[in-house]
């Protein structure tokens, strides 16, 4: 499957993304490549991304099985229990919104994004 969004594969890339969140909102999606619920949430994310200007929101994906240290660091950094699928909307290195499982819908993503969009 061709990836639509760039992957975060190491802690350095995560740290760079946090710095970037001071300039522009960031959406991190924790994705389990082995889970049908995660596949559905990923489709919702893709549809959401078609509704917005991707020059104003940086979207990145973490494959939780393949990149466990990155997934764990996100949970530790924000104090939010790991789940997958899971989405985090981040600005200024702070989580403004997060959701998991069936709560990750294109409408929920759009509503959250509209509250912090530039």
C-alpha positions as CSV (number, residue, x, y, z in Angstrom):
1,X,0.0,0.0,0.0
2,X,1.3,3.4,-1.0
3,X,1.6,5.8,2.0
4,X,-0.3,9.0,1.6
5,X,1.4,10.7,4.6
6,X,5.1,10.8,5.6
7,X,6.0,8.5,8.4
8,X,7.7,9.3,11.7
9,X,10.2,6.5,12.2
10,X,12.5,7.8,14.8
11,X,12.6,10.0,17.9
12,X,14.7,12.7,16.1
13,X,11.9,13.1,13.5
14,X,9.3,13.3,16.3
15,X,11.4,16.0,18.0
16,X,11.7,18.0,14.8
17,X,7.9,17.7,14.3
18,X,7.4,19.1,17.8
19,X,9.5,22.1,17.0
20,X,7.6,22.5,13.7
21,X,4.3,22.6,15.7
22,X,5.4,26.0,17.0
23,X,5.0,27.3,13.4
24,X,2.1,25.3,12.2
25,X,-0.5,22.8,13.6
26,X,0.5,19.1,13.3
27,X,-1.6,16.0,13.2
28,X,-0.1,12.7,14.3
29,X,-1.9,9.5,13.5
30,X,-0.9,6.3,15.3
31,X,-1.7,3.5,12.9
32,X,-1.7,-0.2,13.4
33,X,-1.1,-1.9,10.1
34,X,-2.6,-5.1,11.5
35,X,-5.9,-3.6,12.6
36,X,-9.1,-3.2,10.6
37,X,-10.4,-0.4,12.9
38,X,-7.1,1.5,12.3
39,X,-7.5,1.0,8.5
40,X,-11.0,2.6,8.7
41,X,-9.6,5.5,10.8
42,X,-6.8,5.9,8.2
43,X,-9.5,6.2,5.4
44,X,-11.2,8.9,7.5
45,X,-7.9,10.7,7.8
46,X,-7.3,10.6,4.1
47,X,-10.8,12.0,3.4
48,X,-10.3,14.7,5.9
49,X,-7.0,15.6,4.3
50,X,-8.8,16.2,1.0
51,X,-11.0,18.9,2.6
52,X,-8.2,21.1,3.9
53,X,-5.1,23.0,2.7
54,X,-2.2,20.7,3.4
55,X,0.1,23.7,3.4
56,X,-1.6,24.8,6.7
57,X,-1.5,21.4,8.5
58,X,1.3,18.9,8.7
59,X,0.1,15.3,8.9
60,X,2.4,12.5,9.9
61,X,1.8,8.8,10.6
62,X,3.5,6.5,13.1
63,X,3.2,2.7,12.5
64,X,2.9,1.6,16.1
65,X,4.1,-2.0,15.6
66,X,7.1,-1.1,13.5
67,X,8.0,2.0,15.4
68,X,7.2,1.2,19.0
69,X,9.7,3.6,20.6
70,X,8.1,6.6,18.7
71,X,4.7,5.5,19.7
72,X,5.7,5.1,23.4
73,X,7.4,8.5,23.4
74,X,4.2,10.2,22.2
75,X,2.2,8.6,25.0
76,X,4.9,9.5,27.6
77,X,5.4,13.1,26.3
78,X,1.7,14.0,26.4
79,X,0.6,11.7,29.3
80,X,-2.1,10.1,27.1
81,X,-2.5,6.4,27.3
82,X,-1.5,4.6,24.1
83,X,-4.2,3.4,21.8
84,X,-4.3,2.6,18.2
85,X,-5.6,4.0,16.1
86,X,-5.1,7.3,17.8
87,X,-4.9,10.9,16.5
88,X,-3.4,13.9,18.1
89,X,-3.8,17.5,17.0
90,X,-0.8,19.5,18.2
91,X,0.1,23.2,18.3
92,X,3.0,24.8,20.1
93,X,4.0,21.3,21.4
94,X,0.7,20.9,23.2
95,X,-2.1,18.4,22.4
96,X,-5.3,20.4,21.6
97,X,-7.4,17.4,20.7
98,X,-7.0,13.7,20.6
99,X,-9.2,10.7,19.8
100,X,-9.0,7.0,19.2
101,X,-10.8,4.2,17.4
102,X,-14.2,5.0,16.0
103,X,-14.0,8.6,17.3
104,X,-11.5,9.4,14.5
105,X,-13.8,10.5,11.8
106,X,-13.3,13.1,9.0
107,X,-16.0,15.3,10.7
108,X,-14.3,15.1,14.1
109,X,-10.9,15.9,12.6
110,X,-12.4,18.8,10.7
111,X,-14.2,20.2,13.8
112,X,-11.0,20.0,15.9
113,X,-8.8,21.5,13.2
114,X,-11.2,24.4,12.6
115,X,-10.8,25.4,16.2
116,X,-7.1,25.9,15.9
117,X,-6.5,26.5,12.2
118,X,-4.3,29.5,11.3
